[in-house]
Amino acid sequence: MIDDKFLAEYENLLYQTERPSRYIGDEYGSYDKDFNLAEGKFLFVFPDKYEIGISNFGHKIIYDLINKKKNLLCDRLYAPDKDFL
């Protein structure tokens, strides 16, 4: 689910970007888990923009394997494109 607080804070900036969907999350196939309930937490940081990182199959497989575990949480972070800086 898209965070309303995030949208309210960054709405003007998102309207100025070429592809705002790369910054709001909630894409098909993503997990929505409670951060506070997870016993183990992982963050995959990909040093390129969303479209490049999300197409990496190894990245997708490991993300899915971790999130299938009830007590683990994995999230992803990508570098912003030049339109968000």
Biotite code that builds the C-alpha atoms (Angstrom):
import biotite.structure as struc

atoms = struc.array([
    struc.Atom([0.000, 0.000, 0.000], chain_id="A", res_id=1, res_name="MET", atom_name="CA", element="C"),
    struc.Atom([1.302, 3.458, -0.918], chain_id="A", res_id=2, res_name="ILE", atom_name="CA", element="C"),
    struc.Atom([2.099, 5.617, 2.105], chain_id="A", res_id=3, res_name="ASP", atom_name="CA", element="C"),
    struc.Atom([-0.180, 8.706, 2.121], chain_id="A", res_id=4, res_name="ASP", atom_name="CA", element="C"),
    struc.Atom([2.298, 10.584, 4.307], chain_id="A", res_id=5, res_name="LYS", atom_name="CA", element="C"),
    struc.Atom([5.042, 10.042, 1.701], chain_id="A", res_id=6, res_name="PHE", atom_name="CA", element="C"),
    struc.Atom([2.746, 11.173, -1.123], chain_id="A", res_id=7, res_name="LEU", atom_name="CA", element="C"),
    struc.Atom([1.706, 14.316, 0.739], chain_id="A", res_id=8, res_name="ALA", atom_name="CA", element="C"),
    struc.Atom([5.307, 15.247, 1.462], chain_id="A", res_id=9, res_name="GLU", atom_name="CA", element="C"),
    struc.Atom([6.695, 14.549, -2.016], chain_id="A", res_id=10, res_name="TYR", atom_name="CA", element="C"),
    struc.Atom([3.675, 15.192, -4.252], chain_id="A", res_id=11, res_name="GLU", atom_name="CA", element="C"),
    struc.Atom([5.114, 18.302, -5.936], chain_id="A", res_id=12, res_name="ASN", atom_name="CA", element="C"),
    struc.Atom([8.449, 16.613, -6.589], chain_id="A", res_id=13, res_name="LEU", atom_name="CA", element="C"),
    struc.Atom([6.782, 13.465, -7.960], chain_id="A", res_id=14, res_name="LEU", atom_name="CA", element="C"),
    struc.Atom([4.807, 15.524, -10.490], chain_id="A", res_id=15, res_name="TYR", atom_name="CA", element="C"),
    struc.Atom([8.110, 16.839, -11.828], chain_id="A", res_id=16, res_name="GLN", atom_name="CA", element="C"),
    struc.Atom([9.623, 13.382, -12.406], chain_id="A", res_id=17, res_name="THR", atom_name="CA", element="C"),
    struc.Atom([9.549, 11.455, -15.641], chain_id="A", res_id=18, res_name="GLU", atom_name="CA", element="C"),
    struc.Atom([8.336, 8.219, -14.004], chain_id="A", res_id=19, res_name="ARG", atom_name="CA", element="C"),
    struc.Atom([6.897, 8.800, -10.506], chain_id="A", res_id=20, res_name="PRO", atom_name="CA", element="C"),
    struc.Atom([5.935, 5.128, -10.157], chain_id="A", res_id=21, res_name="SER", atom_name="CA", element="C"),
    struc.Atom([9.611, 4.206, -9.662], chain_id="A", res_id=22, res_name="ARG", atom_name="CA", element="C"),
    struc.Atom([9.598, 6.128, -6.362], chain_id="A", res_id=23, res_name="TYR", atom_name="CA", element="C"),
    struc.Atom([6.283, 5.215, -4.730], chain_id="A", res_id=24, res_name="ILE", atom_name="CA", element="C"),
    struc.Atom([6.685, 1.432, -4.381], chain_id="A", res_id=25, res_name="GLY", atom_name="CA", element="C"),
    struc.Atom([3.681, -0.891, -4.199], chain_id="A", res_id=26, res_name="ASP", atom_name="CA", element="C"),
    struc.Atom([4.587, -2.653, -7.448], chain_id="A", res_id=27, res_name="GLU", atom_name="CA", element="C"),
    struc.Atom([3.225, -6.027, -8.495], chain_id="A", res_id=28, res_name="TYR", atom_name="CA", element="C"),
    struc.Atom([4.993, -8.872, -6.698], chain_id="A", res_id=29, res_name="GLY", atom_name="CA", element="C"),
    struc.Atom([6.255, -6.810, -3.788], chain_id="A", res_id=30, res_name="SER", atom_name="CA", element="C"),
    struc.Atom([5.700, -7.818, -0.185], chain_id="A", res_id=31, res_name="TYR", atom_name="CA", element="C"),
    struc.Atom([3.947, -5.673, 2.414], chain_id="A", res_id=32, res_name="ASP", atom_name="CA", element="C"),
    struc.Atom([5.184, -6.907, 5.786], chain_id="A", res_id=33, res_name="LYS", atom_name="CA", element="C"),
    struc.Atom([5.214, -5.241, 9.193], chain_id="A", res_id=34, res_name="ASP", atom_name="CA", element="C"),
    struc.Atom([8.775, -4.067, 9.858], chain_id="A", res_id=35, res_name="PHE", atom_name="CA", element="C"),
    struc.Atom([8.336, -4.281, 13.634], chain_id="A", res_id=36, res_name="ASN", atom_name="CA", element="C"),
    struc.Atom([7.208, -7.933, 13.576], chain_id="A", res_id=37, res_name="LEU", atom_name="CA", element="C"),
    struc.Atom([10.164, -9.240, 11.564], chain_id="A", res_id=38, res_name="ALA", atom_name="CA", element="C"),
    struc.Atom([12.897, -10.991, 13.526], chain_id="A", res_id=39, res_name="GLU", atom_name="CA", element="C"),
    struc.Atom([15.417, -10.544, 10.716], chain_id="A", res_id=40, res_name="GLY", atom_name="CA", element="C"),
    struc.Atom([15.565, -7.584, 8.346], chain_id="A", res_id=41, res_name="LYS", atom_name="CA", element="C"),
    struc.Atom([17.449, -7.231, 5.058], chain_id="A", res_id=42, res_name="PHE", atom_name="CA", element="C"),
    struc.Atom([17.836, -4.372, 2.613], chain_id="A", res_id=43, res_name="LEU", atom_name="CA", element="C"),
    struc.Atom([19.065, -4.911, -0.931], chain_id="A", res_id=44, res_name="PHE", atom_name="CA", element="C"),
    struc.Atom([20.649, -1.752, -2.270], chain_id="A", res_id=45, res_name="VAL", atom_name="CA", element="C"),
    struc.Atom([21.087, -1.669, -6.025], chain_id="A", res_id=46, res_name="PHE", atom_name="CA", element="C"),
    struc.Atom([23.445, 1.085, -7.272], chain_id="A", res_id=47, res_name="PRO", atom_name="CA", element="C"),
    struc.Atom([21.368, 1.951, -10.331], chain_id="A", res_id=48, res_name="ASP", atom_name="CA", element="C"),
    struc.Atom([17.885, 3.215, -11.088], chain_id="A", res_id=49, res_name="LYS", atom_name="CA", element="C"),
    struc.Atom([14.766, 1.143, -10.484], chain_id="A", res_id=50, res_name="TYR", atom_name="CA", element="C"),
    struc.Atom([14.284, -0.125, -14.055], chain_id="A", res_id=51, res_name="GLU", atom_name="CA", element="C"),
    struc.Atom([17.769, -1.596, -14.133], chain_id="A", res_id=52, res_name="ILE", atom_name="CA", element="C"),
    struc.Atom([17.707, -3.108, -10.642], chain_id="A", res_id=53, res_name="GLY", atom_name="CA", element="C"),
    struc.Atom([14.252, -4.647, -10.802], chain_id="A", res_id=54, res_name="ILE", atom_name="CA", element="C"),
    struc.Atom([15.144, -6.528, -13.977], chain_id="A", res_id=55, res_name="SER", atom_name="CA", element="C"),
    struc.Atom([17.950, -8.436, -12.202], chain_id="A", res_id=56, res_name="ASN", atom_name="CA", element="C"),
    struc.Atom([16.671, -12.017, -11.719], chain_id="A", res_id=57, res_name="PHE", atom_name="CA", element="C"),
    struc.Atom([19.095, -12.919, -8.924], chain_id="A", res_id=58, res_name="GLY", atom_name="CA", element="C"),
    struc.Atom([17.916, -9.901, -7.001], chain_id="A", res_id=59, res_name="HIS", atom_name="CA", element="C"),
    struc.Atom([14.254, -10.941, -7.492], chain_id="A", res_id=60, res_name="LYS", atom_name="CA", element="C"),
    struc.Atom([14.851, -14.565, -6.488], chain_id="A", res_id=61, res_name="ILE", atom_name="CA", element="C"),
    struc.Atom([16.658, -13.753, -3.246], chain_id="A", res_id=62, res_name="ILE", atom_name="CA", element="C"),
    struc.Atom([14.104, -11.053, -2.368], chain_id="A", res_id=63, res_name="TYR", atom_name="CA", element="C"),
    struc.Atom([11.291, -13.578, -2.820], chain_id="A", res_id=64, res_name="ASP", atom_name="CA", element="C"),
    struc.Atom([13.032, -16.388, -0.905], chain_id="A", res_id=65, res_name="LEU", atom_name="CA", element="C"),
    struc.Atom([13.664, -14.170, 2.107], chain_id="A", res_id=66, res_name="ILE", atom_name="CA", element="C"),
    struc.Atom([10.155, -12.703, 2.159], chain_id="A", res_id=67, res_name="ASN", atom_name="CA", element="C"),
    struc.Atom([8.524, -16.132, 1.942], chain_id="A", res_id=68, res_name="LYS", atom_name="CA", element="C"),
    struc.Atom([9.866, -16.746, 5.445], chain_id="A", res_id=69, res_name="LYS", atom_name="CA", element="C"),
    struc.Atom([7.292, -15.615, 8.000], chain_id="A", res_id=70, res_name="LYS", atom_name="CA", element="C"),
    struc.Atom([9.814, -14.071, 10.411], chain_id="A", res_id=71, res_name="ASN", atom_name="CA", element="C"),
    struc.Atom([12.040, -12.339, 7.822], chain_id="A", res_id=72, res_name="LEU", atom_name="CA", element="C"),
    struc.Atom([11.625, -9.121, 5.892], chain_id="A", res_id=73, res_name="LEU", atom_name="CA", element="C"),
    struc.Atom([13.535, -7.924, 2.862], chain_id="A", res_id=74, res_name="CYS", atom_name="CA", element="C"),
    struc.Atom([13.135, -4.574, 1.147], chain_id="A", res_id=75, res_name="ASP", atom_name="CA", element="C"),
    struc.Atom([14.867, -2.989, -1.836], chain_id="A", res_id=76, res_name="ARG", atom_name="CA", element="C"),
    struc.Atom([16.434, 0.381, -2.501], chain_id="A", res_id=77, res_name="LEU", atom_name="CA", element="C"),
    struc.Atom([17.499, 1.816, -5.838], chain_id="A", res_id=78, res_name="TYR", atom_name="CA", element="C"),
    struc.Atom([19.445, 4.915, -6.808], chain_id="A", res_id=79, res_name="ALA", atom_name="CA", element="C"),
    struc.Atom([17.278, 7.864, -7.828], chain_id="A", res_id=80, res_name="PRO", atom_name="CA", element="C"),
    struc.Atom([17.369, 8.952, -11.451], chain_id="A", res_id=81, res_name="ASP", atom_name="CA", element="C"),
    struc.Atom([18.508, 12.475, -12.317], chain_id="A", res_id=82, res_name="LYS", atom_name="CA", element="C"),
    struc.Atom([14.890, 13.732, -12.412], chain_id="A", res_id=83, res_name="ASP", atom_name="CA", element="C"),
    struc.Atom([14.489, 13.207, -8.636], chain_id="A", res_id=84, res_name="PHE", atom_name="CA", element="C"),
    struc.Atom([17.686, 14.888, -7.463], chain_id="A", res_id=85, res_name="LEU", atom_name="CA", element="C"),
])
